[in-house]
């Protein structure tokens, strides 16, 4: 949202958080991981990123699944990941 990348992708002047395709991607089985990327530059926290995901329309169980995917898709050797 802060870089206006979503608006550019949607070919609009501006975009709202509710326009983000994240819920559709998740519901189609695309792995999603939330992070703060560069908190000093974008002035965000991980809590705020999850709150934004909720504003996009994600349910509590979907947010919990994103937390799980953060561990599943972490850049760790296989032995360092949580096994389910």
Buried (B, 14 or more C-beta within 10 A) or exposed (E): BEEEEBBEEEEEEEBEBEBBEBBEEBEEEEEBEBEBEEEEEBEBEEEBBBBBBBEBEBEEEBBEBBEEBBBBEEEEEEEEEEEE
